[in-house]
Amino acid sequence: MLPDCCYDYRYEAPIAKIFTTCDVCGESIFVGDSYYKIENLSICNDCINSFKEIAEEV
């Protein structure tokens, strides 16, 4: 007998492994994620983008 729902056929994705945490926001950085290592700090992409500014003439 076939299942009633197509989701019954799906496989479970492997559980992501935490590599480290962002020193700014505290969110997890998972294996395979890109992040910034500045001196002794690990900074996620979201936080590094929050520091970004555009130089403007005053």
PDB file of N, CA, C and O in Angstrom, chain B, residues numbered from 101:
ATOM      1  N   MET B 101       0.840  -1.185   0.000  1.00  0.00           N
ATOM      2  CA  MET B 101       0.000   0.000   0.000  1.00  0.00           C
ATOM      3  C   MET B 101       0.884   1.248   0.000  1.00  0.00           C
ATOM      4  O   MET B 101       1.883   1.294   0.719  1.00  0.00           O
ATOM      5  N   LEU B 102       0.536   2.242  -0.784  1.00  0.00           N
ATOM      6  CA  LEU B 102       1.298   3.489  -0.861  1.00  0.00           C
ATOM      7  C   LEU B 102       0.865   4.446   0.242  1.00  0.00           C
ATOM      8  O   LEU B 102      -0.306   4.481   0.621  1.00  0.00           O
ATOM      9  N   PRO B 103       1.822   5.225   0.756  1.00  0.00           N
ATOM     10  CA  PRO B 103       1.457   6.216   1.785  1.00  0.00           C
ATOM     11  C   PRO B 103       0.585   7.314   1.191  1.00  0.00           C
ATOM     12  O   PRO B 103       0.633   7.573  -0.012  1.00  0.00           O
ATOM     13  N   ASP B 104      -0.213   7.960   2.042  1.00  0.00           N
ATOM     14  CA  ASP B 104      -1.116   9.014   1.606  1.00  0.00           C
ATOM     15  C   ASP B 104      -0.393  10.326   1.298  1.00  0.00           C
ATOM     16  O   ASP B 104      -0.928  11.172   0.581  1.00  0.00           O
ATOM     17  N   CYS B 105       0.774  10.496   1.816  1.00  0.00           N
ATOM     18  CA  CYS B 105       1.477  11.769   1.712  1.00  0.00           C
ATOM     19  C   CYS B 105       2.844  11.559   1.059  1.00  0.00           C
ATOM     20  O   CYS B 105       3.527  10.580   1.361  1.00  0.00           O
ATOM     21  N   CYS B 106       3.248  12.466   0.170  1.00  0.00           N
ATOM     22  CA  CYS B 106       4.548  12.340  -0.478  1.00  0.00           C
ATOM     23  C   CYS B 106       5.686  12.532   0.511  1.00  0.00           C
ATOM     24  O   CYS B 106       6.803  12.088   0.247  1.00  0.00           O
ATOM     25  N   TYR B 107       5.432  13.189   1.658  1.00  0.00           N
ATOM     26  CA  TYR B 107       6.474  13.415   2.644  1.00  0.00           C
ATOM     27  C   TYR B 107       6.880  12.126   3.359  1.00  0.00           C
ATOM     28  O   TYR B 107       7.931  12.081   3.999  1.00  0.00           O
ATOM     29  N   ASP B 108       6.081  11.106   3.260  1.00  0.00           N
ATOM     30  CA  ASP B 108       6.448   9.835   3.871  1.00  0.00           C
ATOM     31  C   ASP B 108       7.608   9.181   3.131  1.00  0.00           C
ATOM     32  O   ASP B 108       8.236   8.265   3.660  1.00  0.00           O
ATOM     33  N   TYR B 109       7.900   9.636   1.917  1.00  0.00           N
ATOM     34  CA  TYR B 109       8.992   9.081   1.132  1.00  0.00           C
ATOM     35  C   TYR B 109      10.338   9.753   1.415  1.00  0.00           C
ATOM     36  O   TYR B 109      11.391   9.206   1.089  1.00  0.00           O
ATOM     37  N   ARG B 110      10.297  10.913   2.010  1.00  0.00           N
ATOM     38  CA  ARG B 110      11.537  11.682   2.164  1.00  0.00           C
ATOM     39  C   ARG B 110      12.483  11.012   3.154  1.00  0.00           C
ATOM     40  O   ARG B 110      12.068  10.250   4.027  1.00  0.00           O
ATOM     41  N   TYR B 111      13.753  11.317   2.990  1.00  0.00           N
ATOM     42  CA  TYR B 111      14.768  10.831   3.913  1.00  0.00           C
ATOM     43  C   TYR B 111      15.094  11.957   4.879  1.00  0.00           C
ATOM     44  O   TYR B 111      14.836  13.126   4.592  1.00  0.00           O
ATOM     45  N   GLU B 112      15.650  11.607   6.005  1.00  0.00           N
ATOM     46  CA  GLU B 112      16.008  12.627   6.985  1.00  0.00           C
ATOM     47  C   GLU B 112      17.376  13.189   6.653  1.00  0.00           C
ATOM     48  O   GLU B 112      18.320  12.442   6.392  1.00  0.00           O
ATOM     49  N   ALA B 113      17.479  14.506   6.664  1.00  0.00           N
ATOM     50  CA  ALA B 113      18.759  15.167   6.430  1.00  0.00           C
ATOM     51  C   ALA B 113      19.662  14.952   7.640  1.00  0.00           C
ATOM     52  O   ALA B 113      19.179  14.881   8.770  1.00  0.00           O
ATOM     53  N   PRO B 114      20.961  14.850   7.411  1.00  0.00           N
ATOM     54  CA  PRO B 114      21.866  14.684   8.556  1.00  0.00           C
ATOM     55  C   PRO B 114      21.825  15.925   9.455  1.00  0.00           C
ATOM     56  O   PRO B 114      21.601  17.038   8.980  1.00  0.00           O
ATOM     57  N   ILE B 115      22.036  15.724  10.717  1.00  0.00           N
ATOM     58  CA  ILE B 115      22.020  16.821  11.678  1.00  0.00           C
ATOM     59  C   ILE B 115      23.288  17.647  11.495  1.00  0.00           C
ATOM     60  O   ILE B 115      24.392  17.103  11.471  1.00  0.00           O
ATOM     61  N   ALA B 116      23.126  18.962  11.367  1.00  0.00           N
ATOM     62  CA  ALA B 116      24.276  19.864  11.190  1.00  0.00           C
ATOM     63  C   ALA B 116      25.093  19.902  12.474  1.00  0.00           C
ATOM     64  O   ALA B 116      24.546  19.907  13.577  1.00  0.00           O
ATOM     65  N   LYS B 117      26.412  19.928  12.310  1.00  0.00           N
ATOM     66  CA  LYS B 117      27.311  19.969  13.461  1.00  0.00           C
ATOM     67  C   LYS B 117      27.768  21.403  13.702  1.00  0.00           C
ATOM     68  O   LYS B 117      28.176  22.106  12.778  1.00  0.00           O
ATOM     69  N   ILE B 118      27.691  21.816  14.955  1.00  0.00           N
ATOM     70  CA  ILE B 118      28.127  23.155  15.328  1.00  0.00           C
ATOM     71  C   ILE B 118      29.654  23.180  15.363  1.00  0.00           C
ATOM     72  O   ILE B 118      30.288  22.345  16.008  1.00  0.00           O
ATOM     73  N   PHE B 119      30.233  24.157  14.654  1.00  0.00           N
ATOM     74  CA  PHE B 119      31.682  24.325  14.630  1.00  0.00           C
ATOM     75  C   PHE B 119      32.138  25.251  15.748  1.00  0.00           C
ATOM     76  O   PHE B 119      33.074  24.946  16.488  1.00  0.00           O
ATOM     77  N   THR B 120      31.457  26.389  15.855  1.00  0.00           N
ATOM     78  CA  THR B 120      31.751  27.371  16.896  1.00  0.00           C
ATOM     79  C   THR B 120      30.554  28.300  17.004  1.00  0.00           C
ATOM     80  O   THR B 120      29.542  28.084  16.337  1.00  0.00           O
ATOM     81  N   THR B 121      30.654  29.319  17.823  1.00  0.00           N
ATOM     82  CA  THR B 121      29.588  30.311  17.928  1.00  0.00           C
ATOM     83  C   THR B 121      30.141  31.686  17.601  1.00  0.00           C
ATOM     84  O   THR B 121      31.329  31.950  17.789  1.00  0.00           O
ATOM     85  N   CYS B 122      29.274  32.556  17.111  1.00  0.00           N
ATOM     86  CA  CYS B 122      29.666  33.925  16.793  1.00  0.00           C
ATOM     87  C   CYS B 122      29.909  34.671  18.101  1.00  0.00           C
ATOM     88  O   CYS B 122      29.078  34.636  19.008  1.00  0.00           O
ATOM     89  N   ASP B 123      31.056  35.346  18.191  1.00  0.00           N
ATOM     90  CA  ASP B 123      31.390  36.090  19.403  1.00  0.00           C
ATOM     91  C   ASP B 123      30.614  37.398  19.530  1.00  0.00           C
ATOM     92  O   ASP B 123      30.674  38.039  20.579  1.00  0.00           O
ATOM     93  N   VAL B 124      29.887  37.811  18.491  1.00  0.00           N
ATOM     94  CA  VAL B 124      29.107  39.043  18.552  1.00  0.00           C
ATOM     95  C   VAL B 124      27.670  38.735  18.966  1.00  0.00           C
ATOM     96  O   VAL B 124      27.171  39.304  19.938  1.00  0.00           O
ATOM     97  N   CYS B 125      26.996  37.833  18.231  1.00  0.00           N
ATOM     98  CA  CYS B 125      25.569  37.581  18.490  1.00  0.00           C
ATOM     99  C   CYS B 125      25.315  36.280  19.258  1.00  0.00           C
ATOM    100  O   CYS B 125      24.235  36.101  19.820  1.00  0.00           O
ATOM    101  N   GLY B 126      26.285  35.381  19.289  1.00  0.00           N
ATOM    102  CA  GLY B 126      26.114  34.133  20.020  1.00  0.00           C
ATOM    103  C   GLY B 126      25.446  33.023  19.230  1.00  0.00           C
ATOM    104  O   GLY B 126      25.240  31.930  19.758  1.00  0.00           O
ATOM    105  N   GLU B 127      25.099  33.285  17.955  1.00  0.00           N
ATOM    106  CA  GLU B 127      24.481  32.258  17.114  1.00  0.00           C
ATOM    107  C   GLU B 127      25.517  31.204  16.725  1.00  0.00           C
ATOM    108  O   GLU B 127      26.717  31.476  16.687  1.00  0.00           O
ATOM    109  N   SER B 128      25.035  30.009  16.439  1.00  0.00           N
ATOM    110  CA  SER B 128      25.914  28.914  16.057  1.00  0.00           C
ATOM    111  C   SER B 128      26.446  29.108  14.645  1.00  0.00           C
ATOM    112  O   SER B 128      25.741  29.591  13.758  1.00  0.00           O
ATOM    113  N   ILE B 129      27.705  28.722  14.454  1.00  0.00           N
ATOM    114  CA  ILE B 129      28.317  28.645  13.137  1.00  0.00           C
ATOM    115  C   ILE B 129      28.539  27.163  12.884  1.00  0.00           C
ATOM    116  O   ILE B 129      29.257  26.501  13.633  1.00  0.00           O
ATOM    117  N   PHE B 130      27.920  26.640  11.822  1.00  0.00           N
ATOM    118  CA  PHE B 130      27.934  25.210  11.559  1.00  0.00           C
ATOM    119  C   PHE B 130      29.064  24.830  10.609  1.00  0.00           C
ATOM    120  O   PHE B 130      29.573  25.665   9.861  1.00  0.00           O
ATOM    121  N   VAL B 131      29.443  23.567  10.652  1.00  0.00           N
ATOM    122  CA  VAL B 131      30.456  23.045   9.743  1.00  0.00           C
ATOM    123  C   VAL B 131      30.001  23.320   8.313  1.00  0.00           C
ATOM    124  O   VAL B 131      28.870  22.995   7.951  1.00  0.00           O
ATOM    125  N   GLY B 132      30.868  23.913   7.501  1.00  0.00           N
ATOM    126  CA  GLY B 132      30.535  24.259   6.121  1.00  0.00           C
ATOM    127  C   GLY B 132      30.110  25.698   5.940  1.00  0.00           C
ATOM    128  O   GLY B 132      30.109  26.194   4.813  1.00  0.00           O
ATOM    129  N   ASP B 133      29.744  26.395   7.022  1.00  0.00           N
ATOM    130  CA  ASP B 133      29.377  27.814   6.931  1.00  0.00           C
ATOM    131  C   ASP B 133      30.642  28.650   6.772  1.00  0.00           C
ATOM    132  O   ASP B 133      31.708  28.272   7.259  1.00  0.00           O
ATOM    133  N   SER B 134      30.521  29.782   6.093  1.00  0.00           N
ATOM    134  CA  SER B 134      31.640  30.712   6.044  1.00  0.00           C
ATOM    135  C   SER B 134      31.492  31.681   7.215  1.00  0.00           C
ATOM    136  O   SER B 134      30.381  32.025   7.619  1.00  0.00           O
ATOM    137  N   TYR B 135      32.612  32.105   7.738  1.00  0.00           N
ATOM    138  CA  TYR B 135      32.631  33.060   8.843  1.00  0.00           C
ATOM    139  C   TYR B 135      33.952  33.812   8.790  1.00  0.00           C
ATOM    140  O   TYR B 135      34.831  33.472   7.998  1.00  0.00           O
ATOM    141  N   TYR B 136      34.092  34.804   9.605  1.00  0.00           N
ATOM    142  CA  TYR B 136      35.308  35.617   9.639  1.00  0.00           C
ATOM    143  C   TYR B 136      36.044  35.355  10.943  1.00  0.00           C
ATOM    144  O   TYR B 136      35.453  35.363  12.023  1.00  0.00           O
ATOM    145  N   LYS B 137      37.335  35.125  10.822  1.00  0.00           N
ATOM    146  CA  LYS B 137      38.195  34.928  11.985  1.00  0.00           C
ATOM    147  C   LYS B 137      39.076  36.164  12.063  1.00  0.00           C
ATOM    148  O   LYS B 137      39.972  36.336  11.237  1.00  0.00           O
ATOM    149  N   ILE B 138      38.836  37.020  13.037  1.00  0.00           N
ATOM    150  CA  ILE B 138      39.596  38.259  13.208  1.00  0.00           C
ATOM    151  C   ILE B 138      40.227  38.209  14.594  1.00  0.00           C
ATOM    152  O   ILE B 138      39.548  38.260  15.619  1.00  0.00           O
ATOM    153  N   GLU B 139      41.552  38.108  14.584  1.00  0.00           N
ATOM    154  CA  GLU B 139      42.320  37.908  15.814  1.00  0.00           C
ATOM    155  C   GLU B 139      41.755  36.679  16.529  1.00  0.00           C
ATOM    156  O   GLU B 139      41.840  35.577  15.987  1.00  0.00           O
ATOM    157  N   ASN B 140      41.188  36.829  17.712  1.00  0.00           N
ATOM    158  CA  ASN B 140      40.641  35.683  18.442  1.00  0.00           C
ATOM    159  C   ASN B 140      39.128  35.601  18.357  1.00  0.00           C
ATOM    160  O   ASN B 140      38.511  34.838  19.100  1.00  0.00           O
ATOM    161  N   LEU B 141      38.511  36.378  17.459  1.00  0.00           N
ATOM    162  CA  LEU B 141      37.057  36.414  17.348  1.00  0.00           C
ATOM    163  C   LEU B 141      36.574  35.617  16.149  1.00  0.00           C
ATOM    164  O   LEU B 141      37.203  35.634  15.091  1.00  0.00           O
ATOM    165  N   SER B 142      35.469  34.925  16.309  1.00  0.00           N
ATOM    166  CA  SER B 142      34.758  34.270  15.212  1.00  0.00           C
ATOM    167  C   SER B 142      33.489  35.073  14.989  1.00  0.00           C
ATOM    168  O   SER B 142      32.682  35.229  15.905  1.00  0.00           O
ATOM    169  N   ILE B 143      33.304  35.592  13.754  1.00  0.00           N
ATOM    170  CA  ILE B 143      32.180  36.482  13.470  1.00  0.00           C
ATOM    171  C   ILE B 143      31.393  35.933  12.282  1.00  0.00           C
ATOM    172  O   ILE B 143      31.965  35.677  11.223  1.00  0.00           O
ATOM    173  N   CYS B 144      30.079  35.751  12.454  1.00  0.00           N
ATOM    174  CA  CYS B 144      29.232  35.222  11.384  1.00  0.00           C
ATOM    175  C   CYS B 144      29.019  36.267  10.300  1.00  0.00           C
ATOM    176  O   CYS B 144      29.295  37.447  10.512  1.00  0.00           O
ATOM    177  N   ASN B 145      28.529  35.844   9.142  1.00  0.00           N
ATOM    178  CA  ASN B 145      28.311  36.746   8.013  1.00  0.00           C
ATOM    179  C   ASN B 145      27.304  37.843   8.346  1.00  0.00           C
ATOM    180  O   ASN B 145      27.490  38.990   7.940  1.00  0.00           O
ATOM    181  N   ASP B 146      26.250  37.513   9.071  1.00  0.00           N
ATOM    182  CA  ASP B 146      25.236  38.517   9.401  1.00  0.00           C
ATOM    183  C   ASP B 146      25.830  39.645  10.236  1.00  0.00           C
ATOM    184  O   ASP B 146      25.546  40.819   9.997  1.00  0.00           O
ATOM    185  N   CYS B 147      26.651  39.288  11.210  1.00  0.00           N
ATOM    186  CA  CYS B 147      27.239  40.306  12.083  1.00  0.00           C
ATOM    187  C   CYS B 147      28.279  41.133  11.346  1.00  0.00           C
ATOM    188  O   CYS B 147      28.335  42.349  11.525  1.00  0.00           O
ATOM    189  N   ILE B 148      29.104  40.498  10.518  1.00  0.00           N
ATOM    190  CA  ILE B 148      30.133  41.263   9.812  1.00  0.00           C
ATOM    191  C   ILE B 148      29.473  42.263   8.874  1.00  0.00           C
ATOM    192  O   ILE B 148      29.997  43.359   8.677  1.00  0.00           O
ATOM    193  N   ASN B 149      28.329  41.904   8.292  1.00  0.00           N
ATOM    194  CA  ASN B 149      27.613  42.830   7.416  1.00  0.00           C
ATOM    195  C   ASN B 149      27.011  43.994   8.198  1.00  0.00           C
ATOM    196  O   ASN B 149      26.827  45.077   7.641  1.00  0.00           O
ATOM    197  N   SER B 150      26.703  43.792   9.475  1.00  0.00           N
ATOM    198  CA  SER B 150      26.140  44.871  10.276  1.00  0.00           C
ATOM    199  C   SER B 150      27.196  45.935  10.587  1.00  0.00           C
ATOM    200  O   SER B 150      26.847  47.072  10.905  1.00  0.00           O
ATOM    201  N   PHE B 151      28.479  45.581  10.501  1.00  0.00           N
ATOM    202  CA  PHE B 151      29.562  46.544  10.732  1.00  0.00           C
ATOM    203  C   PHE B 151      29.918  47.342   9.473  1.00  0.00           C
ATOM    204  O   PHE B 151      30.630  48.344   9.548  1.00  0.00           O
ATOM    205  N   LYS B 152      29.428  46.899   8.336  1.00  0.00           N
ATOM    206  CA  LYS B 152      29.776  47.500   7.058  1.00  0.00           C
ATOM    207  C   LYS B 152      29.168  48.892   6.937  1.00  0.00           C
ATOM    208  O   LYS B 152      27.986  49.088   7.220  1.00  0.00           O
ATOM    209  N   GLU B 153      29.983  49.858   6.514  1.00  0.00           N
ATOM    210  CA  GLU B 153      29.517  51.211   6.269  1.00  0.00           C
ATOM    211  C   GLU B 153      30.066  51.690   4.947  1.00  0.00           C
ATOM    212  O   GLU B 153      31.064  51.163   4.456  1.00  0.00           O
ATOM    213  N   ILE B 154      29.426  52.676   4.372  1.00  0.00           N
ATOM    214  CA  ILE B 154      29.872  53.274   3.122  1.00  0.00           C
ATOM    215  C   ILE B 154      30.485  54.631   3.446  1.00  0.00           C
ATOM    216  O   ILE B 154      29.875  55.456   4.125  1.00  0.00           O
ATOM    217  N   ALA B 155      31.698  54.848   2.950  1.00  0.00           N
ATOM    218  CA  ALA B 155      32.382  56.116   3.196  1.00  0.00           C
ATOM    219  C   ALA B 155      31.698  57.204   2.384  1.00  0.00           C
ATOM    220  O   ALA B 155      31.545  57.087   1.168  1.00  0.00           O
ATOM    221  N   GLU B 156      31.291  58.255   3.069  1.00  0.00           N
ATOM    222  CA  GLU B 156      30.628  59.358   2.417  1.00  0.00           C
ATOM    223  C   GLU B 156      31.334  60.658   2.776  1.00  0.00           C
ATOM    224  O   GLU B 156      31.836  60.832   3.887  1.00  0.00           O
ATOM    225  N   GLU B 157      31.356  61.544   1.824  1.00  0.00           N
ATOM    226  CA  GLU B 157      31.956  62.842   2.058  1.00  0.00           C
ATOM    227  C   GLU B 157      31.033  63.657   2.943  1.00  0.00           C
ATOM    228  O   GLU B 157      29.816  63.644   2.756  1.00  0.00           O
ATOM    229  N   VAL B 158      31.600  64.361   3.901  1.00  0.00           N
ATOM    230  CA  VAL B 158      30.805  65.145   4.851  1.00  0.00           C
ATOM    231  C   VAL B 158      30.541  66.519   4.332  1.00  0.00           C
ATOM    232  O   VAL B 158      29.886  67.317   5.003  1.00  0.00           O
TER     233      VAL B 158
END
